Amino acid sequence: MTPTRRTLLSAGLAAPVVLRFGLGAAQAATTLKLSHQFPGGTIDEGDFRDRMCRKFAAAIAERSKGAMEVQVYPGSSLMKTNAQFGAMRKGALDMSLYPSPYAGGEVPETNIGLMPALVTSYAQGLAWKTAPVGRKLAEIFDAKGIVLVSWVWQAGGVASRERPLVVPEDAKGMKVRGGSREMDMMMKQAGAATLSIPSNESYAAMQTGACDAVITSSTSLISFRLEELSKSLTSGRERSYWFMLEPIMMSKIVFSGLPKDQQDLIMTVGAELESFGQAGAKADDTRVEEVFGKAGAKVSTLDEATLGKWRDIARDTAWKDYAAKNANCAELLKLAEQVA
């Protein structure tokens, strides 16, 4: 069949690459779309997670000499937050900086990325990548169609509309956003009611009174302006039972379709940016205290005894429930406990 002008145009619109012309020949340039839920900024200013994505895009373009382009879509502007993981698995989305426990509905093992009081320091979280627990987790993601490109951990704190949420006894009667099924289990055992929403919906939930307290990363507490609605902050700067794995992920379908040199470049740049991500997270643990303090909120921290109380509750509820889900979950939890 002879192709018509219409069929040629349709084929061109569906093509996954952009053609660049140089030296008299057409060269295919790979264009990848990287989505995330966090507020957009610039490569130098704004939420460090958005900046990390933009730095990733700039490095890929420069070091591939234009053979690859990464387009960054902040604020869930490309697709809704919770749809991103499934879209990557199907190859409908190329990449995302995505909180791993948001994928727990599809892959329950990923909830270990926000297991209350399991990871309590950046050093412990960073050690996961090369430890058996990290290798096992990466294998599970890979089997589900996801490649982990950059590992980033973030400590979290609690923003409260009224009274502080510091010790477990404080949770009684409060409506709390925890960020994962397991975090919610710990909070329920402490006497709270819980609601499950992405962090970018926290402001509206607090504004309407649907939520009394939001537990999320220090960066999200700042970026989503929760100091405007809060009288209390429990900071995660010194200690926290809330550490979340928020990696840059990539669709395995898309990754596998790239030439080896482009795959290697993606993984190399991703690894190089991990230090930027961790520095950004740590800086925001300090900055969140300044932002909330300036807004008039009471700032509290956790001592070791209080952290231990939360760990005891988590061990008897969330940890036990997670380990009982399947053999992979039980193995991951056992391996994670080996990382000091």
Secondary structure by P-SEA (a helix, b strand, c coil): ccccaaaaaaaaaaccbbbbbcccbbbbbbbbbbbbcccccccccccaaaaaaaaaaaaaaaaacccbbbbbbcccccccccaaaaaaaacccccccccccccccccccccccccccccccaaaaaaccccaaaaaaaaaaaaacccccbbbbbbbbbbbccccccccccccccccccccaaaaaaaaaabbbbbbccccaaaaaaaacccccccccaaaaaaacccccccccccccccccbbbbbcccccaaaaaaccaaaaaaaaaaaaaaaaaaaaaaaaaaaaaaaaaaaabbbbbbbcaaaaaaaaaaaaacaaaaaaaccaaaaaaaaaaaacc
